[in-house]
Amino acid sequence: MITGNASGALTRFQDGFALALFDVTKPQHADIAALTAQPAFAVYRNTVMKGCIDALQANYPAVARLVGDEWFRAAAAIYVRATLPQRSTLLYYGEDFADFLARFEPAAELPYLPGAARLDRCWTEAHAAADDTLLDAGDIDALAAGNFFRLGLRVHSAARWAWFDDAPAYTIWSRNRSDQNFDGDIDWHGEGALLTRPHDAVQWVGLDRAGCAFLDSCAAGGTVADAAKTALGFDPHADLAQLISVLLQAGAFSRLDRHD
């Protein structure tokens, strides 16, 4: 049985060991310093660093394709040294990588890059989300009747969406998420995207500002009427019937909620 004092000492040792892997300049406990002085520790450090960088590149493939391997791995090395993995699986590593890129001076001339990273992250979250039920138009016809606008649309557990005011992040990301080559210029304007996993594979679709606002309201627990009002606030000419149809086809919702 590990006592409280022993458990605390072990935790401090593990934390100190992890920090020493990424920053040897910080003061270290004598036990840690003795380990870091061993030649094999440098080999282990390099192995851990490479593993984290490899994981980050696997988690952000569109970003890596946009900037190239050399640029990406150099930036990733800086990120890794400042950000320890928080989970046992590296599938989730790099949660705030988009924020890092937004502050990263060498990326300042690539204003779309944080958005592409955010969508890569949405893909990972959609891929790893728990399975959920799926709402379709037939369910609405059967359940909603004349009360549809007083009901709530529960967002599917795998649905992720984002709006980007200043860059066509979705077009740039979608063209670089796959190995396909695309020709043609890109119109520079704000874009949104919805990523879902209604079945086995993640899929995505472009979404306008009204669509993102509609989902924001649904996720906050609003009724369909609330979501419609929010969407129309961004685009008074939004076709709500078409929007809801697109969201249903994409698998954005899991069920209808009744509101008293």
Phi and psi in degrees as GROMACS dihedral restraints (atoms count N, CA, C in turn):
[ dihedral_restraints ]
;  ai    aj    ak    al  type     phi  dphi    fc
    3     4     5     6     1   -92.7    20    10
    4     5     6     7     1   121.7    20    10
    6     7     8     9     1   -74.2    20    10
    7     8     9    10     1   170.3    20    10
    9    10    11    12     1   -61.1    20    10
   10    11    12    13     1   -43.3    20    10
   12    13    14    15     1   -63.9    20    10
   13    14    15    16     1   -42.3    20    10
   15    16    17    18     1   -66.5    20    10
   16    17    18    19     1   -39.8    20    10
   18    19    20    21     1   -63.3    20    10
   19    20    21    22     1   -41.8    20    10
   21    22    23    24     1   -64.1    20    10
   22    23    24    25     1   -39.5    20    10
   24    25    26    27     1   -65.3    20    10
   25    26    27    28     1   -39.8    20    10
   27    28    29    30     1   -64.7    20    10
   28    29    30    31     1   -42.0    20    10
   30    31    32    33     1   -62.5    20    10
   31    32    33    34     1   -43.1    20    10
   33    34    35    36     1   -63.4    20    10
   34    35    36    37     1   -39.6    20    10
   36    37    38    39     1   -64.7    20    10
   37    38    39    40     1   -45.3    20    10
   39    40    41    42     1   -63.5    20    10
   40    41    42    43     1   -41.9    20    10
   42    43    44    45     1   -64.3    20    10
   43    44    45    46     1   -42.7    20    10
   45    46    47    48     1   -65.6    20    10
   46    47    48    49     1   -37.3    20    10
   48    49    50    51     1   -65.2    20    10
   49    50    51    52     1   -44.0    20    10
   51    52    53    54     1   -63.7    20    10
   52    53    54    55     1   -42.4    20    10
   54    55    56    57     1   -64.7    20    10
   55    56    57    58     1   -37.2    20    10
   57    58    59    60     1   -66.3    20    10
   58    59    60    61     1   -25.3    20    10
   60    61    62    63     1   -64.7    20    10
   61    62    63    64     1   -28.6    20    10
   63    64    65    66     1  -112.6    20    10
   64    65    66    67     1   -16.9    20    10
   66    67    68    69     1  -149.5    20    10
   67    68    69    70     1   101.0    20    10
   69    70    71    72     1   -83.6    20    10
   70    71    72    73     1    -3.8    20    10
   72    73    74    75     1   -83.5    20    10
   73    74    75    76     1   -18.1    20    10
   75    76    77    78     1   -77.1    20    10
   76    77    78    79     1   149.1    20    10
   78    79    80    81     1   -57.8    20    10
   79    80    81    82     1   141.7    20    10
   81    82    83    84     1  -128.6    20    10
   82    83    84    85     1   150.1    20    10
   84    85    86    87     1   -63.8    20    10
   85    86    87    88     1   154.5    20    10
   87    88    89    90     1   -56.9    20    10
   88    89    90    91     1   -39.5    20    10
   90    91    92    93     1   -64.5    20    10
   91    92    93    94     1   -40.3    20    10
   93    94    95    96     1   -69.8    20    10
   94    95    96    97     1   -42.6    20    10
   96    97    98    99     1   -60.0    20    10
   97    98    99   100     1   -37.1    20    10
   99   100   101   102     1   -64.9    20    10
  100   101   102   103     1   -35.6    20    10
  102   103   104   105     1   -72.6    20    10
  103   104   105   106     1   -43.5    20    10
  105   106   107   108     1   -67.2    20    10
  106   107   108   109     1   -20.4    20    10
  108   109   110   111     1   -76.1    20    10
  109   110   111   112     1   -14.6    20    10
  111   112   113   114     1   -74.5    20    10
  112   113   114   115     1   136.8    20    10
  114   115   116   117     1   -56.6    20    10
  115   116   117   118     1   -33.5    20    10
  117   118   119   120     1   -67.6    20    10
  118   119   120   121     1   -22.3    20    10
  120   121   122   123     1   -65.2    20    10
  121   122   123   124     1   -37.5    20    10
  123   124   125   126     1   -63.2    20    10
  124   125   126   127     1   -38.1    20    10
  126   127   128   129     1   -64.0    20    10
  127   128   129   130     1   -45.1    20    10
  129   130   131   132     1   -63.4    20    10
  130   131   132   133     1   -41.5    20    10
  132   133   134   135     1   -59.4    20    10
  133   134   135   136     1   -45.7    20    10
  135   136   137   138     1   -63.6    20    10
  136   137   138   139     1   -36.4    20    10
  138   139   140   141     1   -65.7    20    10
  139   140   141   142     1   -43.8    20    10
  141   142   143   144     1   -65.5    20    10
  142   143   144   145     1   -44.3    20    10
  144   145   146   147     1   -58.6    20    10
  145   146   147   148     1   -46.6    20    10
  147   148   149   150     1   -61.5    20    10
  148   149   150   151     1   -40.2    20    10
  150   151   152   153     1   -62.2    20    10
  151   152   153   154     1   -41.3    20    10
  153   154   155   156     1   -68.9    20    10
  154   155   156   157     1   -41.5    20    10
  156   157   158   159     1   -64.9    20    10
  157   158   159   160     1   -42.8    20    10
  159   160   161   162     1   -60.0    20    10
  160   161   162   163     1   -42.2    20    10
  162   163   164   165     1   -64.6    20    10
  163   164   165   166     1   -41.7    20    10
  165   166   167   168     1   -63.8    20    10
  166   167   168   169     1   -40.3    20    10
  168   169   170   171     1   -67.6    20    10
  169   170   171   172     1   -36.5    20    10
  171   172   173   174     1   -68.3    20    10
  172   173   174   175     1   -32.6    20    10
  174   175   176   177     1   -81.1    20    10
  175   176   177   178     1   -17.7    20    10
  177   178   179   180     1  -129.7    20    10
  178   179   180   181     1    61.9    20    10
  180   181   182   183     1   -67.4    20    10
  181   182   183   184     1   -35.4    20    10
  183   184   185   186     1   -67.1    20    10
  184   185   186   187     1   -40.8    20    10
  186   187   188   189     1   -62.6    20    10
  187   188   189   190     1   -45.0    20    10
  189   190   191   192     1   -61.4    20    10
  190   191   192   193     1   -38.4    20    10
  192   193   194   195     1   -69.7    20    10
  193   194   195   196     1   -34.4    20    10
  195   196   197   198     1   -67.7    20    10
  196   197   198   199     1   -38.7    20    10
  198   199   200   201     1  -105.2    20    10
  199   200   201   202     1   -14.0    20    10
  201   202   203   204     1    90.8    20    10
  202   203   204   205     1   155.7    20    10
  204   205   206   207     1   -61.4    20    10
  205   206   207   208     1   -45.8    20    10
  207   208   209   210     1   -62.4    20    10
  208   209   210   211     1   -48.4    20    10
  210   211   212   213     1   -62.0    20    10
  211   212   213   214     1   -45.7    20    10
  213   214   215   216     1   -62.0    20    10
  214   215   216   217     1   -47.6    20    10
  216   217   218   219     1   -69.6    20    10
  217   218   219   220     1   -30.6    20    10
  219   220   221   222     1   -66.7    20    10
  220   221   222   223     1   -44.3    20    10
  222   223   224   225     1   -66.3    20    10
  223   224   225   226     1   -40.5    20    10
  225   226   227   228     1   -62.6    20    10
  226   227   228   229     1   -36.3    20    10
  228   229   230   231     1   -62.3    20    10
  229   230   231   232     1   -39.3    20    10
  231   232   233   234     1   -66.1    20    10
  232   233   234   235     1   -43.3    20    10
  234   235   236   237     1   -62.3    20    10
  235   236   237   238     1   -46.0    20    10
  237   238   239   240     1   -62.0    20    10
  238   239   240   241     1   -40.6    20    10
  240   241   242   243     1   -62.9    20    10
  241   242   243   244     1   -25.7    20    10
  243   244   245   246     1  -100.2    20    10
  244   245   246   247     1    -9.9    20    10
  246   247   248   249     1  -134.5    20    10
  247   248   249   250     1   104.1    20    10
  249   250   251   252     1   -76.7    20    10
  250   251   252   253     1   145.0    20    10
  252   253   254   255     1   -59.9    20    10
  253   254   255   256     1   138.1    20    10
  255   256   257   258     1  -104.2    20    10
  256   257   258   259     1    -8.5    20    10
  258   259   260   261     1  -127.3    20    10
  259   260   261   262     1   160.8    20    10
  261   262   263   264     1   -70.8    20    10
  262   263   264   265     1   -27.5    20    10
  264   265   266   267     1  -100.2    20    10
  265   266   267   268     1   136.4    20    10
  267   268   269   270     1   -84.5    20    10
  268   269   270   271     1     2.2    20    10
  270   271   272   273     1   -57.7    20    10
  271   272   273   274     1   -34.2    20    10
  273   274   275   276     1   -95.9    20    10
  274   275   276   277     1     2.5    20    10
  276   277   278   279     1   -67.9    20    10
  277   278   279   280     1   141.0    20    10
  279   280   281   282     1    95.5    20    10
  280   281   282   283     1    29.5    20    10
  282   283   284   285     1   -56.1    20    10
  283   284   285   286     1   -37.7    20    10
  285   286   287   288     1  -107.1    20    10
  286   287   288   289     1    24.9    20    10
  288   289   290   291     1   -63.5    20    10
  289   290   291   292     1   -35.2    20    10
  291   292   293   294     1   -62.5    20    10
  292   293   294   295     1   -40.8    20    10
  294   295   296   297     1   -65.1    20    10
  295   296   297   298     1   -39.4    20    10
  297   298   299   300     1   -59.1    20    10
  298   299   300   301     1   -45.6    20    10
  300   301   302   303     1   -64.8    20    10
  301   302   303   304     1   -33.3    20    10
  303   304   305   306     1   -65.9    20    10
  304   305   306   307     1   -26.3    20    10
  306   307   308   309     1   -97.8    20    10
  307   308   309   310     1    -9.9    20    10
  309   310   311   312     1   -79.0    20    10
  310   311   312   313     1   114.0    20    10
  312   313   314   315     1   -57.3    20    10
  313   314   315   316     1   -42.3    20    10
  315   316   317   318     1   -62.4    20    10
  316   317   318   319     1   -15.9    20    10
  318   319   320   321     1   -95.2    20    10
  319   320   321   322     1     5.1    20    10
  321   322   323   324     1   -62.2    20    10
  322   323   324   325     1   -29.2    20    10
  324   325   326   327     1   -85.5    20    10
  325   326   327   328     1     4.1    20    10
  327   328   329   330     1  -122.2    20    10
  328   329   330   331     1    72.6    20    10
  330   331   332   333     1   -64.5    20    10
  331   332   333   334     1   -17.7    20    10
  333   334   335   336     1   -85.0    20    10
  334   335   336   337     1   -11.6    20    10
  336   337   338   339     1   -65.5    20    10
  337   338   339   340     1   -45.0    20    10
  339   340   341   342     1   -59.4    20    10
  340   341   342   343     1   -35.8    20    10
  342   343   344   345     1   -65.1    20    10
  343   344   345   346     1   -41.7    20    10
  345   346   347   348     1   -62.7    20    10
  346   347   348   349     1   -39.4    20    10
  348   349   350   351     1   -65.5    20    10
  349   350   351   352     1   -39.2    20    10
  351   352   353   354     1   -62.8    20    10
  352   353   354   355     1   -38.9    20    10
  354   355   356   357     1   -72.3    20    10
  355   356   357   358     1   -35.5    20    10
  357   358   359   360     1   -58.8    20    10
  358   359   360   361     1   -40.4    20    10
  360   361   362   363     1   -66.7    20    10
  361   362   363   364     1   -40.3    20    10
  363   364   365   366     1   -58.7    20    10
  364   365   366   367     1   -39.9    20    10
  366   367   368   369     1   -60.1    20    10
  367   368   369   370     1   -46.8    20    10
  369   370   371   372     1   -60.9    20    10
  370   371   372   373     1   -44.4    20    10
  372   373   374   375     1   -66.6    20    10
  373   374   375   376     1   -39.6    20    10
  375   376   377   378     1   -65.4    20    10
  376   377   378   379     1   -41.0    20    10
  378   379   380   381     1   -63.1    20    10
  379   380   381   382     1   -39.0    20    10
  381   382   383   384     1   -94.4    20    10
  382   383   384   385     1    -2.4    20    10
  384   385   386   387     1   -65.9    20    10
  385   386   387   388     1   156.8    20    10
  387   388   389   390     1   -66.4    20    10
  388   389   390   391     1   151.0    20    10
  390   391   392   393     1   -62.6    20    10
  391   392   393   394     1   152.5    20    10
  393   394   395   396     1  -149.1    20    10
  394   395   396   397     1   162.1    20    10
  396   397   398   399     1   -70.3    20    10
  397   398   399   400     1   165.8    20    10
  399   400   401   402     1  -129.7    20    10
  400   401   402   403     1   124.7    20    10
  402   403   404   405     1   -90.0    20    10
  403   404   405   406     1   135.6    20    10
  405   406   407   408     1  -129.1    20    10
  406   407   408   409     1   177.9    20    10
  408   409   410   411     1   -60.9    20    10
  409   410   411   412     1   -34.7    20    10
  411   412   413   414     1   -62.2    20    10
  412   413   414   415     1   -37.3    20    10
  414   415   416   417     1   -64.3    20    10
  415   416   417   418     1   -39.2    20    10
  417   418   419   420     1   -66.5    20    10
  418   419   420   421     1   -43.6    20    10
  420   421   422   423     1   -59.5    20    10
  421   422   423   424     1   -37.8    20    10
  423   424   425   426     1   -78.5    20    10
  424   425   426   427     1   -31.7    20    10
  426   427   428   429     1  -105.1    20    10
  427   428   429   430     1   -32.4    20    10
  429   430   431   432     1   -80.8    20    10
  430   431   432   433     1   -41.0    20    10
  432   433   434   435     1    50.3    20    10
  433   434   435   436     1  -128.4    20    10
  435   436   437   438     1   -90.1    20    10
  436   437   438   439     1     4.3    20    10
  438   439   440   441     1  -105.6    20    10
  439   440   441   442     1    17.1    20    10
  441   442   443   444     1   -55.3    20    10
  442   443   444   445     1   -45.8    20    10
  444   445   446   447     1   -72.2    20    10
  445   446   447   448     1   -13.0    20    10
  447   448   449   450     1   -94.2    20    10
  448   449   450   451     1    -1.4    20    10
  450   451   452   453     1   -94.0    20    10
  451   452   453   454     1   167.9    20    10
  453   454   455   456     1  -111.7    20    10
  454   455   456   457     1   144.7    20    10
  456   457   458   459     1  -100.2    20    10
  457   458   459   460     1   110.6    20    10
  459   460   461   462     1   -77.2    20    10
  460   461   462   463     1   123.4    20    10
  462   463   464   465     1   -69.7    20    10
  463   464   465   466     1   136.8    20    10
  465   466   467   468     1   -61.2    20    10
  466   467   468   469     1   143.5    20    10
  468   469   470   471     1   -62.1    20    10
  469   470   471   472     1   -23.5    20    10
  471   472   473   474     1   -96.2    20    10
  472   473   474   475     1    -1.4    20    10
  474   475   476   477     1   -77.5    20    10
  475   476   477   478     1   131.4    20    10
  477   478   479   480     1  -135.2    20    10
  478   479   480   481     1   140.2    20    10
  480   481   482   483     1  -146.6    20    10
  481   482   483   484     1   159.4    20    10
  483   484   485   486     1  -158.3    20    10
  484   485   486   487     1   149.5    20    10
  486   487   488   489     1  -120.0    20    10
  487   488   489   490     1   138.9    20    10
  489   490   491   492     1  -124.9    20    10
  490   491   492   493     1   111.1    20    10
  492   493   494   495     1   -67.6    20    10
  493   494   495   496     1   -39.1    20    10
  495   496   497   498     1  -107.1    20    10
  496   497   498   499     1    -0.5    20    10
  498   499   500   501     1  -153.3    20    10
  499   500   501   502     1   150.2    20    10
  501   502   503   504     1   -78.8    20    10
  502   503   504   505     1    59.6    20    10
  504   505   506   507     1   -61.0    20    10
  505   506   507   508     1   -36.2    20    10
  507   508   509   510     1   -66.0    20    10
  508   509   510   511     1   -46.6    20    10
  510   511   512   513     1   -61.0    20    10
  511   512   513   514     1   -46.0    20    10
  513   514   515   516     1   -62.7    20    10
  514   515   516   517     1   -44.9    20    10
  516   517   518   519     1   -64.1    20    10
  517   518   519   520     1   -48.7    20    10
  519   520   521   522     1   -63.8    20    10
  520   521   522   523     1   -32.0    20    10
  522   523   524   525     1   -72.3    20    10
  523   524   525   526     1   -21.7    20    10
  525   526   527   528     1  -109.0    20    10
  526   527   528   529     1    -2.6    20    10
  528   529   530   531     1   -77.3    20    10
  529   530   531   532     1   -27.5    20    10
  531   532   533   534     1  -110.4    20    10
  532   533   534   535     1   176.5    20    10
  534   535   536   537     1   -89.2    20    10
  535   536   537   538     1     3.6    20    10
  537   538   539   540     1   -73.3    20    10
  538   539   540   541     1   151.4    20    10
  540   541   542   543     1  -101.9    20    10
  541   542   543   544     1   136.3    20    10
  543   544   545   546     1  -121.0    20    10
  544   545   546   547     1   138.9    20    10
  546   547   548   549     1  -107.4    20    10
  547   548   549   550     1   162.5    20    10
  549   550   551   552     1   104.0    20    10
  550   551   552   553     1   153.7    20    10
  552   553   554   555     1   -76.8    20    10
  553   554   555   556     1   163.1    20    10
  555   556   557   558     1  -112.8    20    10
  556   557   558   559     1   126.8    20    10
  558   559   560   561     1   -71.2    20    10
  559   560   561   562     1   128.1    20    10
  561   562   563   564     1   -88.9    20    10
  562   563   564   565     1    98.8    20    10
  564   565   566   567     1  -156.3    20    10
  565   566   567   568     1   169.1    20    10
  567   568   569   570     1   -65.4    20    10
  568   569   570   571     1   147.2    20    10
  570   571   572   573     1  -144.1    20    10
  571   572   573   574     1   158.6    20    10
  573   574   575   576     1  -129.1    20    10
  574   575   576   577     1   169.7    20    10
  576   577   578   579     1  -150.9    20    10
  577   578   579   580     1   150.5    20    10
  579   580   581   582     1  -124.3    20    10
  580   581   582   583     1   126.5    20    10
  582   583   584   585     1  -114.5    20    10
  583   584   585   586     1   132.8    20    10
  585   586   587   588     1  -137.8    20    10
  586   587   588   589     1   166.2    20    10
  588   589   590   591     1  -139.3    20    10
  589   590   591   592     1    73.1    20    10
  591   592   593   594     1   -67.0    20    10
  592   593   594   595     1   -26.0    20    10
  594   595   596   597     1  -129.6    20    10
  595   596   597   598     1  -115.5    20    10
  597   598   599   600     1   -95.5    20    10
  598   599   600   601     1   -24.8    20    10
  600   601   602   603     1  -120.3    20    10
  601   602   603   604     1   145.6    20    10
  603   604   605   606     1   -72.2    20    10
  604   605   606   607     1   137.2    20    10
  606   607   608   609     1  -133.1    20    10
  607   608   609   610     1   162.1    20    10
  609   610   611   612     1  -143.8    20    10
  610   611   612   613     1   157.5    20    10
  612   613   614   615     1  -149.3    20    10
  613   614   615   616     1   145.9    20    10
  615   616   617   618     1   -69.9    20    10
  616   617   618   619     1   150.6    20    10
  618   619   620   621     1  -143.4    20    10
  619   620   621   622     1   138.6    20    10
  621   622   623   624     1   -85.1    20    10
  622   623   624   625     1   178.8    20    10
  624   625   626   627     1   -62.5    20    10
  625   626   627   628     1   -38.4    20    10
  627   628   629   630     1   -63.8    20    10
  628   629   630   631     1   -38.9    20    10
  630   631   632   633     1   -64.8    20    10
  631   632   633   634     1   -42.4    20    10
  633   634   635   636     1   -64.5    20    10
  634   635   636   637     1   -40.0    20    10
  636   637   638   639     1   -65.1    20    10
  637   638   639   640     1   -38.5    20    10
  639   640   641   642     1   -59.9    20    10
  640   641   642   643     1   -45.7    20    10
  642   643   644   645     1   -67.4    20    10
  643   644   645   646     1   -38.0    20    10
  645   646   647   648     1   -56.7    20    10
  646   647   648   649     1   -44.4    20    10
  648   649   650   651     1   -67.8    20    10
  649   650   651   652     1   -40.9    20    10
  651   652   653   654     1   -62.1    20    10
  652   653   654   655     1   -43.8    20    10
  654   655   656   657     1   -64.5    20    10
  655   656   657   658     1   -28.1    20    10
  657   658   659   660     1   -81.7    20    10
  658   659   660   661     1    -0.9    20    10
  660   661   662   663     1    95.5    20    10
  661   662   663   664     1    10.6    20    10
  663   664   665   666     1   -74.5    20    10
  664   665   666   667     1   163.2    20    10
  666   667   668   669     1   -77.5    20    10
  667   668   669   670     1   172.3    20    10
  669   670   671   672     1   -60.5    20    10
  670   671   672   673     1   -37.3    20    10
  672   673   674   675     1   -62.9    20    10
  673   674   675   676     1   -42.4    20    10
  675   676   677   678     1   -61.4    20    10
  676   677   678   679     1   -45.9    20    10
  678   679   680   681     1   -64.1    20    10
  679   680   681   682     1   -39.7    20    10
  681   682   683   684     1   -63.9    20    10
  682   683   684   685     1   -43.1    20    10
  684   685   686   687     1   -62.5    20    10
  685   686   687   688     1   -41.0    20    10
  687   688   689   690     1   -64.4    20    10
  688   689   690   691     1   -44.3    20    10
  690   691   692   693     1   -62.7    20    10
  691   692   693   694     1   -44.0    20    10
  693   694   695   696     1   -68.2    20    10
  694   695   696   697     1   -22.4    20    10
  696   697   698   699     1   -66.1    20    10
  697   698   699   700     1   -28.6    20    10
  699   700   701   702     1   -90.1    20    10
  700   701   702   703     1   -30.2    20    10
  702   703   704   705     1  -146.5    20    10
  703   704   705   706     1    96.3    20    10
  705   706   707   708     1   -60.3    20    10
  706   707   708   709     1   -17.9    20    10
  708   709   710   711     1  -101.7    20    10
  709   710   711   712     1    12.2    20    10
  711   712   713   714     1   -62.0    20    10
  712   713   714   715     1   137.5    20    10
  714   715   716   717     1   -88.1    20    10
  715   716   717   718     1    96.4    20    10
  717   718   719   720     1   -65.7    20    10
  718   719   720   721     1   -37.8    20    10
  720   721   722   723     1   -63.1    20    10
  721   722   723   724     1   -44.0    20    10
  723   724   725   726     1   -65.6    20    10
  724   725   726   727     1   -41.0    20    10
  726   727   728   729     1   -61.1    20    10
  727   728   729   730     1   -48.4    20    10
  729   730   731   732     1   -63.1    20    10
  730   731   732   733     1   -37.9    20    10
  732   733   734   735     1   -61.1    20    10
  733   734   735   736     1   -45.1    20    10
  735   736   737   738     1   -61.6    20    10
  736   737   738   739     1   -43.6    20    10
  738   739   740   741     1   -65.9    20    10
  739   740   741   742     1   -39.4    20    10
  741   742   743   744     1   -65.9    20    10
  742   743   744   745     1   -43.8    20    10
  744   745   746   747     1   -64.0    20    10
  745   746   747   748     1   -31.6    20    10
  747   748   749   750     1   -78.1    20    10
  748   749   750   751     1   -15.3    20    10
  750   751   752   753     1    85.4    20    10
  751   752   753   754     1    37.5    20    10
  753   754   755   756     1   -80.0    20    10
  754   755   756   757     1   -17.6    20    10
  756   757   758   759     1  -124.5    20    10
  757   758   759   760     1   152.4    20    10
  759   760   761   762     1  -107.5    20    10
  760   761   762   763     1   -31.8    20    10
  762   763   764   765     1  -168.0    20    10
  763   764   765   766     1   170.6    20    10
  765   766   767   768     1   -95.9    20    10
  766   767   768   769     1   138.4    20    10
  768   769   770   771     1  -110.9    20    10
  769   770   771   772     1   136.8    20    10
  771   772   773   774     1   -91.0    20    10
  772   773   774   775     1   132.9    20    10
  774   775   776   777     1  -109.7    20    10
  775   776   777   778     1   131.7    20    10
